[in-house]
Amino acid sequence: MVKLVNLNRARKQRAREQKRDETADNALKHGLSNSEKQLMAARNARNNQLLDQHKHEDDHDE
């Protein structure tokens, strides 16, 4: 017996797989690794701390 294949379903499945592959490639190209994210967060926290140290208590944003 020959297995029947719904061509519309096969076409849509192939399109979904292609899109999934493209998004995975883009994530690798443009995304940051977990260690890079942690390093960036640590740097931002340090910079914010340094900025806060330079603030004067009597300065107001009025």
VOGU-3710 file (C-alpha; in Angstrom, 3 decimals, decimal comma):
1> mvklvnlnra> 0,000/0,000/0,000  1,089/3,502/-0,711  0,981/5,985/2,118  -1,178/8,997/1,279  0,397/12,389/1,853  -1,528/15,595/2,242  0,528/18,019/0,144  -0,709/21,119/1,969  0,265/19,635/5,321  3,681/18,570/4,007
11> rkqrareqkr> 4,314/22,042/2,530  3,365/23,781/5,783  5,517/21,399/7,837  8,506/22,021/5,559  7,980/25,803/5,899  7,815/25,536/9,712  11,050/23,532/9,818  12,815/26,014/7,555  11,685/28,950/9,696  12,822/27,163/12,866
21> detadnalkh> 16,267/26,580/11,313  16,532/30,246/10,274  15,609/31,487/13,743  18,160/29,169/15,338  20,858/30,491/13,010  19,898/34,093/13,779  19,995/33,407/17,507  23,534/32,083/17,144  24,621/35,052/15,043  23,045/37,828/17,060
31> glsnsekqlm> 22,437/36,439/20,516  24,672/36,599/23,551  25,869/33,604/25,482  24,890/33,264/29,117  28,402/34,176/30,312  28,380/37,316/28,142  25,015/38,349/29,615  26,326/37,855/33,144  29,470/39,843/32,369  27,389/42,688/30,912
41> aarnarnnql> 25,103/42,702/33,957  28,095/42,818/36,313  29,639/45,701/34,375  26,354/47,618/34,374  25,930/47,089/38,103  29,480/48,316/38,747  28,985/51,386/36,560  25,716/52,224/38,303  27,423/51,877/41,662  30,200/54,254/40,588
51> ldqhkheddh> 27,669/56,791/39,341  25,709/56,584/42,588  28,878/57,276/44,568  29,326/60,574/42,754  25,845/61,850/43,533  25,472/64,574/46,123  22,822/64,282/48,787  21,590/67,821/48,225  21,155/67,347/44,445  17,536/67,210/43,394
61> de> 16,011/66,676/39,992  13,625/69,603/40,157
//
